[in-house]
Structures are given as C-alpha cells and as structure tokens.
Amino acid sequence: MKYKKLSLGISFFAISVFLVFLFLFQNTKTFSNETTYSDKFELKFANNFISYVINDQESMSFNLFAIQEVTNKNYSLEKLVSSIEFNNPNIKITDFEVDTGIKHKGYKLINIIVNVEVLTNEIEEANTLLIQFNNEDVRPYEMGKIIVQSNQNFEKEGKHIEPFGNYTVGYPSLLLDVVLKNTTSGYISPIEISDLSRDIFYQFHDDFEFPPKENKQVKINDFNKKDNAVYDFMTISPILSYTIDNDTKLYKYNMPGVIYNILDPDIEKMEKMVE
C-alpha cells in the first residue's frame, strides 16, 4: 500500500508540473505576440490641415489620412489601435474609426475618422496624434495641423449672410465658388475670407459689396497661404469678415465647411504621401 500511495503522489505531482508548464508556455506565447505589434509597422501621416468652427455642445467628424508600410508585413491596424488623442486636451476625440483601403507601392491607405469636440471657447490647435496600440505603448505621429473653435462667438453676432442656391462642398484644389445672400437692409462690405488661423486667406477689393436683400457670387481662385504652406488634404470653415453700411464694427460669418482633395481617387491620395 505504501508503494501505491507514493506512486499516486508522484503521479499527481507530475501532472501538476505539466499543467503549470503548459499554462506558462501558452501565456508566454500570448504575451510575446501582444507586445511586439507596435514595433513592427511603419505609419506615415499626410500633411492634413483642418481649420473648423464646430457647433457648440456637438462633435464633428474629420478625416486624417496616412499610409502603412506593408511590404514585408501587413498587420491589421484597425484591430490594434486602442485609443487616440491629440496633443491638446481641449480638443477631445469622442470616438474614432480606422478604415483601410487599397495597397500601392508597398503601402496601404489608412483613413482615421475622428469625432471631435472643442472644450473651450478659444481657438485650439494641435499637430500631433497620440495613438495607443494594443492597450500598451503610446506613440506620437505628426499629422499636419488641426485648429478648431466653438461657434458660440459667431452665433452671438446674428446672421446677416446665408448661402443661396447650391453650395459646393468638395473641391480638387484651393478655390471657392459660392453664392451668398445679404439678409439685411444695409450694404455689406466683405473684407476677407480666411480660415480660423489665417493660414489661408483672401482679401476683397474695395468696390465689392452685397446690396441689401440681394445675393451675389463669390468666386476665388487665388487664396494666399501663410509661408507658402502646402497641405495634402484640407477641411475648412471659410470665415467671412465684413462690415455693414461702412460702420467700423467688424462681423464674422462662418460659412458651411468645404473640403479640398479629400474626394480625390485613392491612388492620387497615396501618391501625395508616398512621394
């Protein structure tokens, strides 16, 4: 009986050691797989430019384009991203989605769609995206520039101007062609159209004005760019600065948003980033 008990004890011990070894082996494999993803792919962002007036207490969706190197490895980026933030806590990303597209020249097209809220009434700016992979390390990526502000300051001034007829949203290059209506009984003298930061702007000639209660075409083919900056993809709220009846008070109207190059074919999008 003693030999049988000893034999039984050795059997239980051997089984226990085997189970512990099996557990450690399986978890070592899991941990090894999980901790290597973020170091095994290259992600390069386009020079995105977003300058937008966001409705108060609401969020707005924006596209951030990038390319992922897939020559030797093709990790599924949409499954690896745990969280995304800007390097400005006052620009809050409330939700995001990672979309992947075509492959071209060893790269895959990436479109990160972010829902954004602005938490102050000031102009807020960021230029870096902080991406957390697989609930582990956070890596910074320069993504261009985002400038946002709540529409609260604009709405307080009232609306003297509104779009008339069809309003073109998407453009292949930096131009603007819209018809605006003067809803007041006075003469409106436009001074400038720009984005929030005046990175992009156009100044009107002195003789251009909107007669009372009438609509007029605004066609701009030659926006000025600060420091001759070149952006790959742009999302902008054009802001019209103006006076009424030559008064010194300056008003600002944030026009509906417009996008540039975002509707280009995917191949053309990628060529901008691969170069």
Order of alpha helices (4+ residues) and beta strands (2+ residues): alpha-beta-beta-beta-alpha-beta-beta-beta-beta-beta-alpha-beta-beta-beta-beta-beta-beta-beta-beta-beta-beta-beta-alpha
